[in-house]
Amino acid sequence: MTQYDIRPEVSIKDYNDAWDGYDSIVSKLKERIQVNEGSQFILAIESYPGVCNQEIASKLIEKMEPQKVIYSDDIAFDSETVTNMIQRNLTDDRVFGLMAHFELEEFFDKANIEEVQKEISATEGLIIIYGTGATVVAPNPDLLIYADLARWEIQLRYRAGTPNWKAANETEDALRKFKRGYFFEWRVADRQKKKVFNQIDFLLDTNIENHPKMVSGVDYRHALKQVASQPFRVVPYFDESVWGGQWMKERFNLDPNKINYGWAFDGVPEENSLLLRFGEVQIEVPSINVVHQFPKELLGSKVYARFGTDFPIRFDYLDTVGGGNLSLQVHPLVEYAQEKFGITFTQNESYYILDAKEDSTIYLGVKNNTTKEDLFFDLRKAEKGDFRFPDEKHVNVFPVKKHDHYSIPAGTIHCGGPNTVVLEISSTPYIFTFKLWDWERLGLDGIPRPVHLDHGEANVRMDFNTTWVMENLINPFETIKENEEEKVERTGLHELEFIETRRYWFKEKVEIETFDSVNMLNLVEGEEVTVESIDGTFDPFTVHYGETFIVPEQVKRYIIRNRKQEGKEIGVLQAFVK
């Protein structure tokens, strides 16, 4: 067991105040809202999709005793109209859709908004507009509260029966709910969030039922700016899988009552959250917020110029210790990803072997003698049932050991084998995995997990065969520097991929540069290190074994120092955009 921190937080300096619970929040708002006789005061509460607006209405709005309350969701088009508008984005597929480029205001009838705005103009006293699209109805309120929610919490609510925004789909398959959120809701809501960011007077954290937290907009913006100036960790989350293992449960002190943990999403800003500590109050927000608001400081000017406000690097864990194989899969080629899904780059990746046993393996690339026709004939036959796909006939299997590194550029058929802990390093579009074969298993929901053979057939590169894989993808280590204090290796990702990885071995300390890019790192060997500023611009930051952490580009150079095991070798893996 390690000291792995499953709820890392950033302690915010030089803030004014924060509020915990509805009573203190209502008291603060009443203090702030002053309505003179014969005048009006408009309070807007803009809600991210998934926020429980009913709770806000009963626990906050009613206590404010407003003269008029408007629920913006009622002014938006009905669920059937919205679903029809986005049908091309949803597609009929269970998993994949097309990225939506709508603006939130497009889902509101202009005539309805004008009618409501006339009612508002004719009303004296306190008027509260709340819900998703509150700032569409009232774009310039006297006071704006933004009610936010972590994306992992949104996913858990989907599983528990919460519908998507403007969708009567409480009982729908959770995968389809996630798809609607990922391709539609999050895109549209994030655009609106960016628009109103500088208007926010208060940020409301709604992650815990009946226990909100609040901080001023000034302090919230200050906090995100601080995060973009220092090393930090996002909040990891862990999930069961049909193939999941026991290693993370034991090493990271996770819930022993769970059957397994297949995934750890530790280093996925698109979906992880940030914990911001304001004295006694802890505020949780999506970590993508800091990417959207301070991209140059976090990513660096060069990375921002290439990727905009997409965070380009992703780390996560795959654990099959005591479990089974991952699905046999392939990631899309970039042109296919652009044309079919509306994303700008694809999921190139690598598997860094954090731990392994004697029977640990990786499936990587097709065999020299197989053809695409034979490969997909057998895959389609297996998809129909009563036939086991002969993986040994078509796909290479290689033994792996601890600290090996395997590059997996898009188009490479691959799969992790048993009794292996993989630190997966990839570019960010994490949903785009085409499963080809799932070893005759059902999902945890009892439904066969979807495979995507048509997508797969269009993307498997048959020239990524045994010979090519052995020459290009297996442990391509190159020593860059070696002396008594340190050893620096370039490792992992193939020249076709835009991420470069380096591994640092040292006993006392090592100095690292960011290479004009945001850095994502993991302590792959050793108990504990501190990340230290060269010029004193940030406090020492503690990292434990297995923890992923981010260093903003603007840090430029930093020191990593061994803090626990004097004389023992430390291993740190670094990824950046080359």
N, C-alpha and C positions, 0 to 999 in steps of 0.2 A: 504494500500500500504506500502511496506517495502523499505529498501535501497538496496535490492537485486542487486548485480552487475552482469550484463549479459556479461561484457567484462573484467573479471579480468586479471591482468597482473603481471608479475614478473619483478621488477626493477633490472637490472643486474649491478653489481659493478665491477670496475676495468677492463673495456674493453678499446679497442683502438679507434675504429671508426665504423660507419655504414653508409650506403648510401641509399638514397631515390629517386626513379625515374630513368628512363633509362638514362637521360643525365649524372647524377652524377655517375651512375654505369659504363657506357661506358668510361667516363673520367678516372675513377679509373683503369679499366682494361687496357686501353691504356698506362697508367703510369706503370703498372705492366709488360706488355708484351713488351719485347725488342727483336727485330729480327735483327740480324746482317746480312749483305750481304753474300749470299751464304749459309746461315743456315736456319733452320726451327724452328718453335715454334708451338707445338700442344696444343690447348685449347679444352678440353672436357666439354660438358654441359650435365650431366646425368639428365634426366627428370623422375620424378615419373609419372606413368600412370595417365592421366587426365590433366596434365600440357598443356597449349596451346603453342605448339611448333611453330606454325605459327606466333604467336605474338613475340616470342623470335627471330625468324628468321628475321622478318622485322624491329623490334624495337631495337634489340641489335646486332645481327650478321652482318647485312648489314653495320651498322655504324662502325664496326671494320675493314672493308675493307680487308677481308681475301683473300689469293690467292686460297684457295680451301675450299669448304664447303661440308660436308658429313652428310646426315640425316640417323642416325642409323636405324630408323624404316624401311627404304627402303631396308636395307641389311637383316633384319629379314625375316623369312618365311612369305608368304602371309597369309591373314586372313583365308582362307579355310584350309590351312595346320595347322595353329596354333589351330584353332577350333577343327579340327580332333584330334590333339595331346592331347587336354585337355577334350575331350568329356566325358570320364569316370568321370572326376571331375565335369563337368557341370551337368550331368544327364539330364533326360527329365523333372524333376520336376521344377516348377516355382520358388520355394524358396530355396530348399536344394540341396547342392552339396557335394563333397568330397574334403577335404583339399588337395591342390596341394603341392607336394614336389619337384617340378622342380627347376632347376637353370636357371637363365635368359639366360645364354649362350646356353642352349639347343634349343632355338628358333632362332638360327642364323646358317646359313650354313657355315661350316668351310672353304670351298673352296672360298665362297664369301668374307669372312673376310680376308683370305690370299691375295686375289686379291686386295682388298681395301688397305690393309697394304702395299702392293708393290707400289701402287699409292702414298700413303703417303710418303714412303721412297724416292720416286723420285721427290717429290715436295719441292721447297724452299719457304720460307716465312711463313706467318701465316696460319695454317690449323685448321679449327674448325669442330669438330664432335659433333653433338647434337642429343638429343632424348633419348627415353628409350633404354638402351643398348649401349650408347656412350662409357661406360667404358668396355664393352665387345669388342668393335672394337679397342679401344685405352686404354688398361688397365693401362698404365703408362704415362699419358700425362704430359706435362710441367706445366699445370695449370688445376685444376679441379673445376668446379662450379657444385654444386648440386642444381637443381631446384625442390623445394618441394611444397607440397600442402596439406591442411587440408582435412580430409576424409569427413567431412560434406559438404565442398565445392565440392568435387568430386561427392557426391550424388546429390547435386543440379544441377550440370552440366549434370549428367545422365538424370535427369528429363527434362532439357532444350533441350536435343537432342544430347549431346556429346556422341560419341560411346565409347565403351571399346577399350583398346589397341589391335591393329591387329584384329579388328572386324568391319564389315560393318553393324552395328546394330543401326544406329541413331534413328530409329523409334520403336525399340523394347521396350517392356514393361519394365518400370524402375525397377521392382522387379528382372527381369532376368539380367538386367545390373548390379544391385547391387550384385546379386549372383555371377556373373563372377568376379567382382571386389573382393568380400570378399573371395571367395574360391581359386581364381587363382592369379589375378594381385597383390593384396596386399602382399600375401605370397612370391611370386617370387621377387617383387620389394624390399620388406623389406630385403630379404637375400642379394640382391646386395647392398642395402644401408649400411647394416652392414659391408660388405666387404670393402667398400671404405670410411667408416666413417673417419678414421684417415688420409686419403689422401685429404679430402675436403679442398680446399684453400678458397672457398667462398660459403656461403649458400645463395641461392636466394629464397625469398618468393614470390610466384606467385599467391597468393590467390585473389588479386584485379586486375581486368582487366586493362591492360595498366598502372598499378601502382606497379611495383615491388619494393622490398626492399632487401638490401644485407648486409651481415655481414661476416667478415673473418671467416675461419674455426677455427682458434685458439680461437677467441672470442665466436663462437658458441659452441664449445666443453666446454669451460669454463662456459658458461651460463647453459648448461644442468647439469653440475656438481654442480653448485650452486643450481639449482632447487632441486636436489636430497639431499640437505643438510638442507632444511628448509620447513616449512608448505607452501602449495601453493594450488591454485585452477586451474582446467582446465576450458576451455571456454565452457559453456553450450550451447546447441542448443535445439530448441523447434519445435515441429511439430504438425500439425493438425491430427485428426483421425475421424473416423466415429462415435466414441463414446465420443469424447473429450468434456471437460468442460470449465468453465469460471474462476475458482479460480486462476490459475496461471496468466492469463491475467490481472486480477485486482491486485493481490498481488505483482507481479513482474514487473508491468508496461510494459507489452508486447504490440505488435502492436494491437490496438483496432479494426483494419479492418479485422483481421483474424476471421473466423467463430468460431473457438475454438482452444484450445491447449490440445491435449490428452497426449502428452509425453513431458518431459523435460529430456534430457540426460545430467545430471550434475553429473559427476563422472564415466565416461566410458572411461578410457584412450585408449582403443582400437580404439575409434572413435572421441573423443574430441581432441581439439588442445590446445597449449600453446601460450600465448602472452608474448613475451620477450621484455622488454623495454630497448633499448640502447640509452639513452638520448632522442633526438627528434624522433628517429626512432623506430617503433614498428614492430617486426618480429613475424609472426605466423607460427608455425610448428606443425605437429602431436605430441600429447603428448606421443604417444607410443615410440617416439624416445628416450626419457629419460629412459624409461623402458628397451629398447634394449641396451643402452650404459652404464647405471649405475645401473644394476639390484641389485647388492649386497647392494649398499648404500641405494637404494630406498626400495627394498622389504625386505632386511635382508637376511643373509646367509641361514637360515633355510628355508625360503619361496622360495628363489632362488633355493635351492637344490631340492625342490619338484616341482616347477612350471617353472623353467628356466626363460625365458623372457616373459612369459605370466603374465599379471597383474591379480591376482586372484579374486579381489572384484569389484563389480559394484554397483553404486547407480543411481537410476533414479526416476522420478515422473510419476504417472499415475493420471490424473485428470478427474473425471466424474461428477463434480459439474455442474448441469444444462445439463448434457449429459446422456449417457446410459451405459449399462453394457459393460465390456470388453468381449472379446470372451471367451467361455468356452474352457479350454486348459489344457495341461499337458506337462511336460518337460521329456526328455528321461532319462532312467536309464543309469548309467555310461558305462556298458558293451555295451549296444546298441549304445550309442554315439560313443564309440571307434570303433566298428565294422562297423557301417554304414557311419560315417562322418569323421573318422580319427582325432577326437579331443580327448584329454587326460582326460578331466573331463567334468562334465555336469553342467546344470544350476539348482543348488539348490537355494532356495530363501526364502524370508519372506516378508510380507506386514506389514510395520509400518504405522498406521493410523495417518497421520499428521493433518487431519481435517475431520469432518463428520457432517451429519445432522441426523434428527430423522429416516429417512428411509434408512440410509446407511447400506449396507450388504456386506458379503463376501460369495461366494460359495466355499465350502471346503470339499473334500472327498465324497465318495459315501455313499448312505444310507445303513443301515445294511441289508435290505431285497432285495437289487437289485443284479442282476447277470451281469457278463460281456456280456453274450449272449443277455440279454434283453436290456442292456445299448446300445450296438453297433447296435442292430437291429433297435432301435428307432433313433439313430444318422444317420445311413445309409438311413433310410426312410426319415428323415428330409433333408438330403443332396440332395435328388432327387427333393425336392420341394413339395409344396401343403401339407405340414405336419409340424406342429410346434413341435419341440422337447419338450417333457414333462419334463423339468428340475426339477420341484418340485417332480417328481416321483423318480428320480434317484440320485439327488445331494443335499447335505446338504446346507442350507442357514442359516447364523448366523448374527444377528445384530452386528454392530460395532460402537465404539465410539472413540473419539479423544484419542490418545496415547495408544490404543490397539496395540498388536503385534501378528501376526499370522505366524507360521512357515509353509513352503511349500516345503518339501523335494521332490526330483525328483520322479515322479510316482503318485503324488497327483493331482487329478483332481481339478481345481480351477478356480475362476473368480471373479473379483472385481465388486461390484454392483454400483448402482447410488449414486450421491451426496457424493462422497468420494474422498479424496486426499490421495493417497498411496505413501509413500516413499518405493520403492522396493529395497531391499538389496539382492544381489545375487552373485553367482560366475559368471564369466565373459562371457562364450560363449552365447552371447545374442541373436543370431539368431535362436537358437534351441528351438522354441516353436511350439508344435503341436496343431493347432486349431481344435476343435472338433465340435463346433457349434457357429454360429455368429449371432444369433437372427434375421435371415431372412434379413440381410442387404447386401447392395452393398458397395464396397470400394469407396473412394473419386474419383477414376478414372471411376466409373460406372460399374466396373467389380466385380463379386462376389469374395470376399476374399477367398483365398485357404484354404481348410480344409485338414487335413491329418489323416484320420481315420485308415488307416492301421498302420501307425506309432503309432498313439494314442493307438490302441488296444493292441499293443505289449508292451506298457509301463504303462498303467493305473494299479495301484496296488489296487485290490479290497479289500485287507486287511486294506487299509487306509480308513476305514469306519467310521460311526458316532461315535461309541464307542471309537475307536482308536484316532480319531481326537480330541475328547473332552478331552481325557486323555493326549494327547501329543502335540497338535499344537496350542491351544488357550491360549494366554496370559501366557506363562510359566515363570512368573517373579520369581526371587529368589534374595532376599536382601543379598548382600555380606557385606556391611558396612553401618552403619547409626549412625550419631551423629549430633550435632547442626550445623556443618558446611556443611555436605554433606550426600547424600544418593546415594549409588552405587548398581545397580541392574544388574544381568545377565538376559538377556531377548532374546526371539525370536527364534533363529535357533535351530533346533532339533539336537540331538546327531549324527544323520546320516550325518549331514552337517559339512563341515570343517571350516566354518566361525563362530566365536563367536561374539555376540553383547552385549555391556554393555551400560546402561543408567546412566548418572550422573545428579543428581539434586543438585543445590547449589545456594547460594545468592551472595557470594563474589567471591570465586575462588575455583578451584579444581586442584589437581596435578594428572596427568595421565601418565602411562607408556605405551610403545608400545608393550610389550609382545613379543619381538623378531620378530615382523611382521610390515610391512607397516600398517598404520592406515588410514581408511577412516571414516570421521565423518560428522555429520550434526547438525546444531543448530535447534533443534526441538521446543524449547520454549525460548522466550526472544528476545530482540531487537538487541543487539550487544555485542560481546565479543572480546577479544584479546587473541591470542595464544602467549605465551611468553616462551622464552628460560630460562632454569634454570642457565645455565653457560654463557649466553651472546653470543652464537654462531650465533644467527639469530635475526633480528629485530622483534619487536612485529608485529603480523599479525592480521588484523581485519577481522572478520566474522560477517555477518548479518543473520537475521532470514531466515531459509530455505536454506542457502548456504551449499553445500557440499565442504569439503576440505580434503586434504591429508597431513599426517605427515609421512615423511620417517622413516624407522626403525632406521637409525643411530642417530636420535635425542634422542632416548632412553626414556627420560622423559621430560614433558613439563607442563606448567600451562595454564589453561583457566580461564580468569578473566572477570567478569561482568563489562561492561563499560557504560551502559546506564540507567538501571533501578535499582537504589539502593533499596535494600530490596525486590525486585521482584525475584521470583524463575526462575532460568535458567535450561534448559534441553538440554543436549548434548547426541547424540547417537553415539557410537563408534563401528566400526567393524574391526576385525583383524582375521588372520588365526590362529586357535588354534593348 
